[in-house]
Each structure stands twice: as C-alpha cells, then as structure tokens.
Amino acid sequence: MKDSFNVHHQIANCIMLMDLTEPDTIVVQPGKPIHCGDHILIRIILSRWPDSSTLFLQFEILWKYMLMANDK
C-alpha cells in the first residue's frame, strides 16, 4: 500500500508534539475493540481513500475510544 504521508514521519511528529520519550502506538482495525491506553492510533485498511478511512462507519469503536480518552 502506498503511504503518501509516511507513517514513520507521522509517528515521529506525534512523539515530538506529545512530548513522549518513545512511541506509544497501537494498530486499530475496523470493528475490533481497543483495550489499551496508547495515544498514537495507527490504522491499516485498504481503501480508495486511506487518509479518511477512519471516518467510515466501520471505525465507530475507534470514535468511541477517542471520545472516552478525551474525558480522562
């Protein structure tokens, strides 16, 4: 899959902006529950629109995780 934004650069930017000392990542998949406290969420999905794929309804669990994480 072509990654036009380079996931490694994006993770490095997140680490710097979030003032982390090491990557705090987890790969999320459509419809799968998230059981962690990680802050950098990475999704892998084949799509015509990979950069907006987390807006697809199949990522509803991810939206709920992000909203609940914001409350903590």
PQR file with spaces between the fields and no chain letter, atoms N, CA, C, O and H, PARSE charges and radii, in Angstrom:
ATOM       1  N    MET     1       0.836   -1.162    0.000 -0.4000 1.5000
ATOM       2  CA   MET     1       0.000    0.000    0.000 -0.0000 2.0000
ATOM       3  C    MET     1       0.892    1.239    0.000  0.5500 1.7000
ATOM       4  O    MET     1       1.881    1.302    0.729 -0.5500 1.4000
ATOM       5  N    LYS     2       0.536    2.214   -0.817 -0.4000 1.5000
ATOM       6  CA   LYS     2       1.316    3.445   -0.895 -0.0000 2.0000
ATOM       7  C    LYS     2       0.961    4.354    0.282  0.5500 1.7000
ATOM       8  O    LYS     2      -0.213    4.633    0.525 -0.5500 1.4000
ATOM       9  H    LYS     2      -0.268    2.163   -1.409  0.4000 1.0000
ATOM      10  N    ASP     3       1.953    4.799    0.988 -0.4000 1.5000
ATOM      11  CA   ASP     3       1.750    5.673    2.132 -0.0000 2.0000
ATOM      12  C    ASP     3       2.281    7.052    1.768  0.5500 1.7000
ATOM      13  O    ASP     3       3.464    7.337    1.955 -0.5500 1.4000
ATOM      14  H    ASP     3       2.907    4.572    0.790  0.4000 1.0000
ATOM      15  N    SER     4       1.414    7.897    1.255 -0.4000 1.5000
ATOM      16  CA   SER     4       1.854    9.208    0.774 -0.0000 2.0000
ATOM      17  C    SER     4       2.305   10.140    1.891  0.5500 1.7000
ATOM      18  O    SER     4       3.004   11.120    1.631 -0.5500 1.4000
ATOM      19  H    SER     4       0.453    7.665    1.103  0.4000 1.0000
ATOM      20  N    PHE     5       1.915    9.850    3.133 -0.4000 1.5000
ATOM      21  CA   PHE     5       2.298   10.708    4.252 -0.0000 2.0000
ATOM      22  C    PHE     5       3.399   10.112    5.122  0.5500 1.7000
ATOM      23  O    PHE     5       3.849   10.766    6.064 -0.5500 1.4000
ATOM      24  H    PHE     5       1.348    9.054    3.344  0.4000 1.0000
ATOM      25  N    ASN     6       3.842    8.903    4.839 -0.4000 1.5000
ATOM      26  CA   ASN     6       4.927    8.225    5.548 -0.0000 2.0000
ATOM      27  C    ASN     6       4.626    8.091    7.048  0.5500 1.7000
ATOM      28  O    ASN     6       4.847    9.014    7.832 -0.5500 1.4000
ATOM      29  H    ASN     6       3.477    8.371    4.074  0.4000 1.0000
ATOM      30  N    VAL     7       4.123    6.934    7.407 -0.4000 1.5000
ATOM      31  CA   VAL     7       3.708    6.671    8.793 -0.0000 2.0000
ATOM      32  C    VAL     7       4.842    6.901    9.790  0.5500 1.7000
ATOM      33  O    VAL     7       4.592    7.338   10.913 -0.5500 1.4000
ATOM      34  H    VAL     7       3.943    6.185    6.770  0.4000 1.0000
ATOM      35  N    HIS     8       6.067    6.619    9.403 -0.4000 1.5000
ATOM      36  CA   HIS     8       7.196    6.805   10.329 -0.0000 2.0000
ATOM      37  C    HIS     8       7.414    8.291   10.638  0.5500 1.7000
ATOM      38  O    HIS     8       7.733    8.652   11.771 -0.5500 1.4000
ATOM      39  H    HIS     8       6.270    6.264    8.491  0.4000 1.0000
ATOM      40  N    HIS     9       7.243    9.137    9.640 -0.4000 1.5000
ATOM      41  CA   HIS     9       7.364   10.585    9.875 -0.0000 2.0000
ATOM      42  C    HIS     9       6.213   11.083   10.744  0.5500 1.7000
ATOM      43  O    HIS     9       6.409   11.933   11.613 -0.5500 1.4000
ATOM      44  H    HIS     9       6.984    8.844    8.720  0.4000 1.0000
ATOM      45  N    GLN    10       5.022   10.557   10.510 -0.4000 1.5000
ATOM      46  CA   GLN    10       3.868   10.972   11.310 -0.0000 2.0000
ATOM      47  C    GLN    10       4.039   10.563   12.777  0.5500 1.7000
ATOM      48  O    GLN    10       3.722   11.338   13.680 -0.5500 1.4000
ATOM      49  H    GLN    10       4.863    9.866    9.805  0.4000 1.0000
ATOM      50  N    ILE    11       4.537    9.359   13.009 -0.4000 1.5000
ATOM      51  CA   ILE    11       4.770    8.908   14.389 -0.0000 2.0000
ATOM      52  C    ILE    11       5.826    9.780   15.058  0.5500 1.7000
ATOM      53  O    ILE    11       5.667   10.175   16.213 -0.5500 1.4000
ATOM      54  H    ILE    11       4.794    8.730   12.276  0.4000 1.0000
ATOM      55  N    ALA    12       6.895   10.080   14.341 -0.4000 1.5000
ATOM      56  CA   ALA    12       7.952   10.941   14.890 -0.0000 2.0000
ATOM      57  C    ALA    12       7.393   12.318   15.245  0.5500 1.7000
ATOM      58  O    ALA    12       7.744   12.879   16.283 -0.5500 1.4000
ATOM      59  H    ALA    12       7.025    9.759   13.402  0.4000 1.0000
ATOM      60  N    ASN    13       6.529   12.862   14.395 -0.4000 1.5000
ATOM      61  CA   ASN    13       5.907   14.156   14.688 -0.0000 2.0000
ATOM      62  C    ASN    13       5.034   14.073   15.934  0.5500 1.7000
ATOM      63  O    ASN    13       5.070   14.969   16.778 -0.5500 1.4000
ATOM      64  H    ASN    13       6.244   12.407   13.552  0.4000 1.0000
ATOM      65  N    CYS    14       4.254   13.009   16.053 -0.4000 1.5000
ATOM      66  CA   CYS    14       3.395   12.835   17.232 -0.0000 2.0000
ATOM      67  C    CYS    14       4.228   12.741   18.503  0.5500 1.7000
ATOM      68  O    CYS    14       3.888   13.353   19.516 -0.5500 1.4000
ATOM      69  H    CYS    14       4.225   12.281   15.368  0.4000 1.0000
ATOM      70  N    ILE    15       5.317   11.978   18.455 -0.4000 1.5000
ATOM      71  CA   ILE    15       6.188   11.826   19.622 -0.0000 2.0000
ATOM      72  C    ILE    15       6.709   13.193   20.073  0.5500 1.7000
ATOM      73  O    ILE    15       6.735   13.501   21.264 -0.5500 1.4000
ATOM      74  H    ILE    15       5.592   11.480   17.633  0.4000 1.0000
ATOM      75  N    MET    16       7.120   14.000   19.101 -0.4000 1.5000
ATOM      76  CA   MET    16       7.652   15.320   19.420 -0.0000 2.0000
ATOM      77  C    MET    16       6.549   16.234   19.968  0.5500 1.7000
ATOM      78  O    MET    16       6.749   16.892   20.990 -0.5500 1.4000
ATOM      79  H    MET    16       7.098   13.749   18.133  0.4000 1.0000
ATOM      80  N    LEU    17       5.403   16.281   19.311 -0.4000 1.5000
ATOM      81  CA   LEU    17       4.321   17.167   19.731 -0.0000 2.0000
ATOM      82  C    LEU    17       3.712   16.762   21.064  0.5500 1.7000
ATOM      83  O    LEU    17       3.267   17.615   21.832 -0.5500 1.4000
ATOM      84  H    LEU    17       5.241   15.747   18.481  0.4000 1.0000
ATOM      85  N    MET    18       3.689   15.452   21.343 -0.4000 1.5000
ATOM      86  CA   MET    18       3.087   14.952   22.579 -0.0000 2.0000
ATOM      87  C    MET    18       4.105   14.824   23.704  0.5500 1.7000
ATOM      88  O    MET    18       3.760   14.420   24.815 -0.5500 1.4000
ATOM      89  H    MET    18       4.051   14.759   20.720  0.4000 1.0000
ATOM      90  N    ASP    19       5.364   15.167   23.417 -0.4000 1.5000
ATOM      91  CA   ASP    19       6.451   15.108   24.398 -0.0000 2.0000
ATOM      92  C    ASP    19       6.604   13.713   24.991  0.5500 1.7000
ATOM      93  O    ASP    19       6.729   13.547   26.204 -0.5500 1.4000
ATOM      94  H    ASP    19       5.644   15.495   22.515  0.4000 1.0000
ATOM      95  N    LEU    20       6.591   12.701   24.101 -0.4000 1.5000
ATOM      96  CA   LEU    20       6.791   11.314   24.532 -0.0000 2.0000
ATOM      97  C    LEU    20       8.266   10.954   24.366  0.5500 1.7000
ATOM      98  O    LEU    20       8.962   11.544   23.540 -0.5500 1.4000
ATOM      99  H    LEU    20       6.489   12.836   23.115  0.4000 1.0000
ATOM     100  N    THR    21       8.737    9.994   25.142 -0.4000 1.5000
ATOM     101  CA   THR    21      10.125    9.554   25.004 -0.0000 2.0000
ATOM     102  C    THR    21      10.258    8.371   24.054  0.5500 1.7000
ATOM     103  O    THR    21      11.343    8.096   23.543 -0.5500 1.4000
ATOM     104  H    THR    21       8.171    9.515   25.813  0.4000 1.0000
ATOM     105  N    GLU    22       9.142    7.669   23.818 -0.4000 1.5000
ATOM     106  CA   GLU    22       9.150    6.543   22.882 -0.0000 2.0000
ATOM     107  C    GLU    22       7.760    6.411   22.263  0.5500 1.7000
ATOM     108  O    GLU    22       6.791    6.963   22.784 -0.5500 1.4000
ATOM     109  H    GLU    22       8.260    7.893   24.233  0.4000 1.0000
ATOM     110  N    PRO    23       7.662    5.687   21.164 -0.5600 1.5000
ATOM     111  CA   PRO    23       6.352    5.543   20.515  0.2800 2.0000
ATOM     112  C    PRO    23       5.332    4.892   21.444  0.5500 1.7000
ATOM     113  O    PRO    23       5.635    3.935   22.155 -0.5500 1.4000
ATOM     114  N    ASP    24       4.152    5.420   21.420 -0.4000 1.5000
ATOM     115  CA   ASP    24       3.034    4.936   22.232 -0.0000 2.0000
ATOM     116  C    ASP    24       1.909    4.584   21.255  0.5500 1.7000
ATOM     117  O    ASP    24       0.864    5.233   21.234 -0.5500 1.4000
ATOM     118  H    ASP    24       3.906    6.198   20.842  0.4000 1.0000
ATOM     119  N    THR    25       2.142    3.543   20.445 -0.4000 1.5000
ATOM     120  CA   THR    25       1.258    3.254   19.319 -0.0000 2.0000
ATOM     121  C    THR    25       0.521    1.926   19.457  0.5500 1.7000
ATOM     122  O    THR    25       0.949    1.019   20.170 -0.5500 1.4000
ATOM     123  H    THR    25       2.992    3.015   20.462  0.4000 1.0000
ATOM     124  N    ILE    26      -0.599    1.849   18.751 -0.4000 1.5000
ATOM     125  CA   ILE    26      -1.333    0.603   18.601 -0.0000 2.0000
ATOM     126  C    ILE    26      -2.000    0.634   17.227  0.5500 1.7000
ATOM     127  O    ILE    26      -2.481    1.674   16.777 -0.5500 1.4000
ATOM     128  H    ILE    26      -0.946    2.586   18.171  0.4000 1.0000
ATOM     129  N    VAL    27      -2.018   -0.520   16.576 -0.4000 1.5000
ATOM     130  CA   VAL    27      -2.711   -0.644   15.295 -0.0000 2.0000
ATOM     131  C    VAL    27      -4.171   -0.961   15.585  0.5500 1.7000
ATOM     132  O    VAL    27      -4.474   -1.920   16.295 -0.5500 1.4000
ATOM     133  H    VAL    27      -1.627   -1.365   16.942  0.4000 1.0000
ATOM     134  N    VAL    28      -5.068   -0.159   15.040 -0.4000 1.5000
ATOM     135  CA   VAL    28      -6.503   -0.385   15.210 -0.0000 2.0000
ATOM     136  C    VAL    28      -7.075   -0.938   13.916  0.5500 1.7000
ATOM     137  O    VAL    28      -6.645   -0.581   12.819 -0.5500 1.4000
ATOM     138  H    VAL    28      -4.822    0.621   14.463  0.4000 1.0000
ATOM     139  N    GLN    29      -8.042   -1.807   14.070 -0.4000 1.5000
ATOM     140  CA   GLN    29      -8.681   -2.422   12.916 -0.0000 2.0000
ATOM     141  C    GLN    29     -10.182   -2.198   13.001  0.5500 1.7000
ATOM     142  O    GLN    29     -10.741   -2.119   14.095 -0.5500 1.4000
ATOM     143  H    GLN    29      -8.391   -2.097   14.961  0.4000 1.0000
ATOM     144  N    PRO    30     -10.834   -2.095   11.850 -0.5600 1.5000
ATOM     145  CA   PRO    30     -12.275   -1.840   11.850  0.2800 2.0000
ATOM     146  C    PRO    30     -13.040   -2.881   12.659  0.5500 1.7000
ATOM     147  O    PRO    30     -12.831   -4.082   12.492 -0.5500 1.4000
ATOM     148  N    GLY    31     -13.924   -2.416   13.534 -0.4000 1.5000
ATOM     149  CA   GLY    31     -14.792   -3.304   14.283 -0.0000 2.0000
ATOM     150  C    GLY    31     -14.143   -4.039   15.436  0.5500 1.7000
ATOM     151  O    GLY    31     -14.824   -4.798   16.126 -0.5500 1.4000
ATOM     152  H    GLY    31     -14.094   -1.440   13.670  0.4000 1.0000
ATOM     153  N    LYS    32     -12.860   -3.847   15.675 -0.4000 1.5000
ATOM     154  CA   LYS    32     -12.152   -4.536   16.769 -0.0000 2.0000
ATOM     155  C    LYS    32     -12.046   -3.610   17.975  0.5500 1.7000
ATOM     156  O    LYS    32     -11.694   -2.441   17.821 -0.5500 1.4000
ATOM     157  H    LYS    32     -12.307   -3.231   15.115  0.4000 1.0000
ATOM     158  N    PRO    33     -12.342   -4.112   19.170 -0.5600 1.5000
ATOM     159  CA   PRO    33     -12.236   -3.286   20.378  0.2800 2.0000
ATOM     160  C    PRO    33     -10.792   -2.868   20.657  0.5500 1.7000
ATOM     161  O    PRO    33      -9.843   -3.548   20.268 -0.5500 1.4000
ATOM     162  N    ILE    34     -10.655   -1.747   21.331 -0.4000 1.5000
ATOM     163  CA   ILE    34      -9.340   -1.224   21.703 -0.0000 2.0000
ATOM     164  C    ILE    34      -9.214   -1.346   23.214  0.5500 1.7000
ATOM     165  O    ILE    34     -10.012   -0.763   23.948 -0.5500 1.4000
ATOM     166  H    ILE    34     -11.426   -1.194   21.647  0.4000 1.0000
ATOM     167  N    HIS    35      -8.230   -2.091   23.686 -0.4000 1.5000
ATOM     168  CA   HIS    35      -8.027   -2.320   25.120 -0.0000 2.0000
ATOM     169  C    HIS    35      -6.620   -1.875   25.501  0.5500 1.7000
ATOM     170  O    HIS    35      -5.744   -2.706   25.741 -0.5500 1.4000
ATOM     171  H    HIS    35      -7.581   -2.565   23.090  0.4000 1.0000
ATOM     172  N    CYS    36      -6.411   -0.584   25.554 -0.4000 1.5000
ATOM     173  CA   CYS    36      -5.077   -0.097   25.925 -0.0000 2.0000
ATOM     174  C    CYS    36      -5.178    1.372   26.290  0.5500 1.7000
ATOM     175  O    CYS    36      -6.260    1.958   26.279 -0.5500 1.4000
ATOM     176  H    CYS    36      -7.123    0.090   25.360  0.4000 1.0000
ATOM     177  N    GLY    37      -4.061    1.942   26.605 -0.4000 1.5000
ATOM     178  CA   GLY    37      -4.015    3.365   26.893 -0.0000 2.0000
ATOM     179  C    GLY    37      -3.118    4.094   25.923  0.5500 1.7000
ATOM     180  O    GLY    37      -2.690    5.218   26.187 -0.5500 1.4000
ATOM     181  H    GLY    37      -3.181    1.466   26.614  0.4000 1.0000
ATOM     182  N    ASP    38      -2.830    3.458   24.798 -0.4000 1.5000
ATOM     183  CA   ASP    38      -1.920    4.076   23.833 -0.0000 2.0000
ATOM     184  C    ASP    38      -2.530    5.344   23.246  0.5500 1.7000
ATOM     185  O    ASP    38      -3.750    5.495   23.176 -0.5500 1.4000
ATOM     186  H    ASP    38      -3.178    2.545   24.584  0.4000 1.0000
ATOM     187  N    HIS    39      -1.658    6.240   22.830 -0.4000 1.5000
ATOM     188  CA   HIS    39      -2.091    7.549   22.366 -0.0000 2.0000
ATOM     189  C    HIS    39      -1.986    7.738   20.858  0.5500 1.7000
ATOM     190  O    HIS    39      -2.690    8.582   20.302 -0.5500 1.4000
ATOM     191  H    HIS    39      -0.667    6.116   22.887  0.4000 1.0000
ATOM     192  N    ILE    40      -1.144    6.993   20.191 -0.4000 1.5000
ATOM     193  CA   ILE    40      -0.982    7.137   18.749 -0.0000 2.0000
ATOM     194  C    ILE    40      -1.632    5.920   18.100  0.5500 1.7000
ATOM     195  O    ILE    40      -1.122    4.803   18.193 -0.5500 1.4000
ATOM     196  H    ILE    40      -0.572    6.308   20.642  0.4000 1.0000
ATOM     197  N    LEU    41      -2.746    6.150   17.451 -0.4000 1.5000
ATOM     198  CA   LEU    41      -3.510    5.069   16.852 -0.0000 2.0000
ATOM     199  C    LEU    41      -3.190    4.981   15.366  0.5500 1.7000
ATOM     200  O    LEU    41      -3.260    5.976   14.645 -0.5500 1.4000
ATOM     201  H    LEU    41      -3.160    7.057   17.375  0.4000 1.0000
ATOM     202  N    ILE    42      -2.842    3.791   14.921 -0.4000 1.5000
ATOM     203  CA   ILE    42      -2.493    3.567   13.517 -0.0000 2.0000
ATOM     204  C    ILE    42      -3.517    2.609   12.944  0.5500 1.7000
ATOM     205  O    ILE    42      -3.810    1.581   13.554 -0.5500 1.4000
ATOM     206  H    ILE    42      -2.785    2.983   15.507  0.4000 1.0000
ATOM     207  N    ARG    43      -4.059    2.924   11.795 -0.4000 1.5000
ATOM     208  CA   ARG    43      -5.000    2.018   11.168 -0.0000 2.0000
ATOM     209  C    ARG    43      -4.415    1.524    9.853  0.5500 1.7000
ATOM     210  O    ARG    43      -3.717    2.249    9.145 -0.5500 1.4000
ATOM     211  H    ARG    43      -3.821    3.759   11.299  0.4000 1.0000
ATOM     212  N    ILE    44      -4.716    0.293    9.555 -0.4000 1.5000
ATOM     213  CA   ILE    44      -4.283   -0.315    8.292 -0.0000 2.0000
ATOM     214  C    ILE    44      -5.544   -0.829    7.613  0.5500 1.7000
ATOM     215  O    ILE    44      -6.176   -1.771    8.092 -0.5500 1.4000
ATOM     216  H    ILE    44      -5.283   -0.297   10.130  0.4000 1.0000
ATOM     217  N    ILE    45      -5.902   -0.216    6.513 -0.4000 1.5000
ATOM     218  CA   ILE    45      -7.091   -0.617    5.778 -0.0000 2.0000
ATOM     219  C    ILE    45      -6.882   -0.295    4.304  0.5500 1.7000
ATOM     220  O    ILE    45      -6.445    0.801    3.954 -0.5500 1.4000
ATOM     221  H    ILE    45      -5.388    0.548    6.124  0.4000 1.0000
ATOM     222  N    LEU    46      -7.191   -1.238    3.464 -0.4000 1.5000
ATOM     223  CA   LEU    46      -7.119   -0.993    2.037 -0.0000 2.0000
ATOM     224  C    LEU    46      -8.368   -0.227    1.630  0.5500 1.7000
ATOM     225  O    LEU    46      -9.489   -0.688    1.847 -0.5500 1.4000
ATOM     226  H    LEU    46      -7.546   -2.129    3.748  0.4000 1.0000
ATOM     227  N    SER    47      -8.171    0.929    1.045 -0.4000 1.5000
ATOM     228  CA   SER    47      -9.293    1.783    0.693 -0.0000 2.0000
ATOM     229  C    SER    47      -8.889    2.711   -0.432  0.5500 1.7000
ATOM     230  O    SER    47      -7.712    3.025   -0.605 -0.5500 1.4000
ATOM     231  H    SER    47      -7.261    1.303    0.868  0.4000 1.0000
ATOM     232  N    ARG    48      -9.876    3.145   -1.193 -0.4000 1.5000
ATOM     233  CA   ARG    48      -9.599    4.175   -2.199 -0.0000 2.0000
ATOM     234  C    ARG    48      -9.237    5.487   -1.526  0.5500 1.7000
ATOM     235  O    ARG    48      -8.540    6.320   -2.106 -0.5500 1.4000
ATOM     236  H    ARG    48     -10.833    2.889   -1.053  0.4000 1.0000
ATOM     237  N    TRP    49      -9.716    5.670   -0.292 -0.4000 1.5000
ATOM     238  CA   TRP    49      -9.483    6.903    0.462 -0.0000 2.0000
ATOM     239  C    TRP    49      -8.821    6.574    1.796  0.5500 1.7000
ATOM     240  O    TRP    49      -9.440    6.761    2.844 -0.5500 1.4000
ATOM     241  H    TRP    49     -10.282    4.993    0.179  0.4000 1.0000
ATOM     242  N    PRO    50      -7.590    6.093    1.785 -0.5600 1.5000
ATOM     243  CA   PRO    50      -6.960    5.650    3.036  0.2800 2.0000
ATOM     244  C    PRO    50      -6.789    6.758    4.074  0.5500 1.7000
ATOM     245  O    PRO    50      -6.806    6.479    5.273 -0.5500 1.4000
ATOM     246  N    ASP    51      -6.627    7.993    3.642 -0.4000 1.5000
ATOM     247  CA   ASP    51      -6.372    9.073    4.590 -0.0000 2.0000
ATOM     248  C    ASP    51      -7.624    9.540    5.318  0.5500 1.7000
ATOM     249  O    ASP    51      -7.528   10.288    6.290 -0.5500 1.4000
ATOM     250  H    ASP    51      -6.614    8.219    2.669  0.4000 1.0000
ATOM     251  N    SER    52      -8.786    9.114    4.867 -0.4000 1.5000
ATOM     252  CA   SER    52     -10.017    9.461    5.575 -0.0000 2.0000
ATOM     253  C    SER    52     -10.776    8.208    6.005  0.5500 1.7000
ATOM     254  O    SER    52     -11.956    8.272    6.347 -0.5500 1.4000
ATOM     255  H    SER    52      -8.865    8.506    4.077  0.4000 1.0000
ATOM     256  N    SER    53     -10.090    7.078    5.984 -0.4000 1.5000
ATOM     257  CA   SER    53     -10.768    5.799    6.246 -0.0000 2.0000
ATOM     258  C    SER    53     -11.333    5.690    7.654  0.5500 1.7000
ATOM     259  O    SER    53     -12.289    4.943    7.864 -0.5500 1.4000
ATOM     260  H    SER    53      -9.131    7.026    5.706  0.4000 1.0000
ATOM     261  N    THR    54     -10.777    6.408    8.628 -0.4000 1.5000
ATOM     262  CA   THR    54     -11.332    6.300    9.980 -0.0000 2.0000
ATOM     263  C    THR    54     -12.667    7.034   10.099  0.5500 1.7000
ATOM     264  O    THR    54     -13.311    6.984   11.147 -0.5500 1.4000
ATOM     265  H    THR    54     -10.001    7.015    8.457  0.4000 1.0000
ATOM     266  N    LEU    55     -13.079    7.704    9.049 -0.4000 1.5000
ATOM     267  CA   LEU    55     -14.407    8.319    9.034 -0.0000 2.0000
ATOM     268  C    LEU    55     -15.472    7.316    8.624  0.5500 1.7000
ATOM     269  O    LEU    55     -16.663    7.595    8.759 -0.5500 1.4000
ATOM     270  H    LEU    55     -12.556    7.745    8.198  0.4000 1.0000
ATOM     271  N    PHE    56     -15.066    6.150    8.122 -0.4000 1.5000
ATOM     272  CA   PHE    56     -16.019    5.120    7.717 -0.0000 2.0000
ATOM     273  C    PHE    56     -16.726    4.563    8.947  0.5500 1.7000
ATOM     274  O    PHE    56     -16.130    4.466   10.019 -0.5500 1.4000
ATOM     275  H    PHE    56     -14.098    5.923    8.012  0.4000 1.0000
ATOM     276  N    LEU    57     -17.986    4.201    8.794 -0.4000 1.5000
ATOM     277  CA   LEU    57     -18.801    3.696    9.901 -0.0000 2.0000
ATOM     278  C    LEU    57     -18.169    2.484   10.585  0.5500 1.7000
ATOM     279  O    LEU    57     -18.412    2.264   11.772 -0.5500 1.4000
ATOM     280  H    LEU    57     -18.471    4.280    7.923  0.4000 1.0000
ATOM     281  N    GLN    58     -17.375    1.700    9.879 -0.4000 1.5000
ATOM     282  CA   GLN    58     -16.750    0.513   10.478 -0.0000 2.0000
ATOM     283  C    GLN    58     -15.747    0.876   11.573  0.5500 1.7000
ATOM     284  O    GLN    58     -15.282   -0.008   12.293 -0.5500 1.4000
ATOM     285  H    GLN    58     -17.177    1.879    8.915  0.4000 1.0000
ATOM     286  N    PHE    59     -15.405    2.153   11.712 -0.4000 1.5000
ATOM     287  CA   PHE    59     -14.494    2.598   12.767 -0.0000 2.0000
ATOM     288  C    PHE    59     -15.236    3.258   13.927  0.5500 1.7000
ATOM     289  O    PHE    59     -14.645    4.045   14.666 -0.5500 1.4000
ATOM     290  H    PHE    59     -15.782    2.871   11.128  0.4000 1.0000
ATOM     291  N    GLU    60     -16.511    2.951   14.095 -0.4000 1.5000
ATOM     292  CA   GLU    60     -17.299    3.538   15.174 -0.0000 2.0000
ATOM     293  C    GLU    60     -16.687    3.259   16.547  0.5500 1.7000
ATOM     294  O    GLU    60     -16.704    4.131   17.416 -0.5500 1.4000
ATOM     295  H    GLU    60     -16.991    2.312   13.494  0.4000 1.0000
ATOM     296  N    ILE    61     -16.152    2.066   16.751 -0.4000 1.5000
ATOM     297  CA   ILE    61     -15.499    1.727   18.034 -0.0000 2.0000
ATOM     298  C    ILE    61     -14.326    2.670   18.289  0.5500 1.7000
ATOM     299  O    ILE    61     -14.108    3.086   19.427 -0.5500 1.4000
ATOM     300  H    ILE    61     -16.138    1.358   16.045  0.4000 1.0000
ATOM     301  N    LEU    62     -13.579    3.008   17.260 -0.4000 1.5000
ATOM     302  CA   LEU    62     -12.452    3.939   17.388 -0.0000 2.0000
ATOM     303  C    LEU    62     -12.950    5.315   17.807  0.5500 1.7000
ATOM     304  O    LEU    62     -12.328    5.953   18.657 -0.5500 1.4000
ATOM     305  H    LEU    62     -13.757    2.670   16.336  0.4000 1.0000
ATOM     306  N    TRP    63     -14.043    5.786   17.242 -0.4000 1.5000
ATOM     307  CA   TRP    63     -14.581    7.102   17.620 -0.0000 2.0000
ATOM     308  C    TRP    63     -14.918    7.115   19.098  0.5500 1.7000
ATOM     309  O    TRP    63     -14.591    8.070   19.803 -0.5500 1.4000
ATOM     310  H    TRP    63     -14.549    5.268   16.552  0.4000 1.0000
ATOM     311  N    LYS    64     -15.579    6.050   19.578 -0.4000 1.5000
ATOM     312  CA   LYS    64     -15.964    5.983   20.987 -0.0000 2.0000
ATOM     313  C    LYS    64     -14.728    5.964   21.886  0.5500 1.7000
ATOM     314  O    LYS    64     -14.704    6.622   22.927 -0.5500 1.4000
ATOM     315  H    LYS    64     -15.844    5.275   19.005  0.4000 1.0000
ATOM     316  N    TYR    65     -13.695    5.205   21.482 -0.4000 1.5000
ATOM     317  CA   TYR    65     -12.443    5.162   22.253 -0.0000 2.0000
ATOM     318  C    TYR    65     -11.838    6.565   22.371  0.5500 1.7000
ATOM     319  O    TYR    65     -11.422    6.991   23.448 -0.5500 1.4000
ATOM     320  H    TYR    65     -13.714    4.671   20.636  0.4000 1.0000
ATOM     321  N    MET    66     -11.802    7.263   21.246 -0.4000 1.5000
ATOM     322  CA   MET    66     -11.201    8.602   21.235 -0.0000 2.0000
ATOM     323  C    MET    66     -12.007    9.586   22.092  0.5500 1.7000
ATOM     324  O    MET    66     -11.427   10.416   22.792 -0.5500 1.4000
ATOM     325  H    MET    66     -12.140    6.917   20.371  0.4000 1.0000
ATOM     326  N    LEU    67     -13.316    9.497   22.040 -0.4000 1.5000
ATOM     327  CA   LEU    67     -14.151   10.376   22.854 -0.0000 2.0000
ATOM     328  C    LEU    67     -13.977   10.079   24.349  0.5500 1.7000
ATOM     329  O    LEU    67     -13.913   11.003   25.161 -0.5500 1.4000
ATOM     330  H    LEU    67     -13.787    8.823   21.471  0.4000 1.0000
ATOM     331  N    MET    68     -13.901    8.806   24.710 -0.4000 1.5000
ATOM     332  CA   MET    68     -13.710    8.431   26.116 -0.0000 2.0000
ATOM     333  C    MET    68     -12.312    8.812   26.585  0.5500 1.7000
ATOM     334  O    MET    68     -12.154    9.231   27.732 -0.5500 1.4000
ATOM     335  H    MET    68     -13.953    8.055   24.051  0.4000 1.0000
ATOM     336  N    ALA    69     -11.301    8.683   25.746 -0.4000 1.5000
ATOM     337  CA   ALA    69      -9.933    9.035   26.116 -0.0000 2.0000
ATOM     338  C    ALA    69      -9.833   10.520   26.397  0.5500 1.7000
ATOM     339  O    ALA    69      -9.038   10.947   27.235 -0.5500 1.4000
ATOM     340  H    ALA    69     -11.430    8.342   24.815  0.4000 1.0000
ATOM     341  N    ASN    70     -10.632   11.304   25.704 -0.4000 1.5000
ATOM     342  CA   ASN    70     -10.634   12.747   25.905 -0.0000 2.0000
ATOM     343  C    ASN    70     -11.184   13.126   27.273  0.5500 1.7000
ATOM     344  O    ASN    70     -10.842   14.177   27.813 -0.5500 1.4000
ATOM     345  H    ASN    70     -11.277   10.958   25.024  0.4000 1.0000
ATOM     346  N    ASP    71     -12.039   12.270   27.836 -0.4000 1.5000
ATOM     347  CA   ASP    71     -12.626   12.541   29.151 -0.0000 2.0000
ATOM     348  C    ASP    71     -11.668   12.261   30.297  0.5500 1.7000
ATOM     349  O    ASP    71     -11.900   12.722   31.415 -0.5500 1.4000
ATOM     350  H    ASP    71     -12.317   11.415   27.398  0.4000 1.0000
ATOM     351  N    LYS    72     -10.593   11.512   30.044 -0.4000 1.5000
ATOM     352  CA   LYS    72      -9.670   11.106   31.115 -0.0000 2.0000
ATOM     353  C    LYS    72      -8.707   12.211   31.482  0.5500 1.7000
ATOM     354  O    LYS    72      -7.867   12.030   32.364 -0.5500 1.4000
ATOM     355  H    LYS    72     -10.405   11.138   29.136  0.4000 1.0000
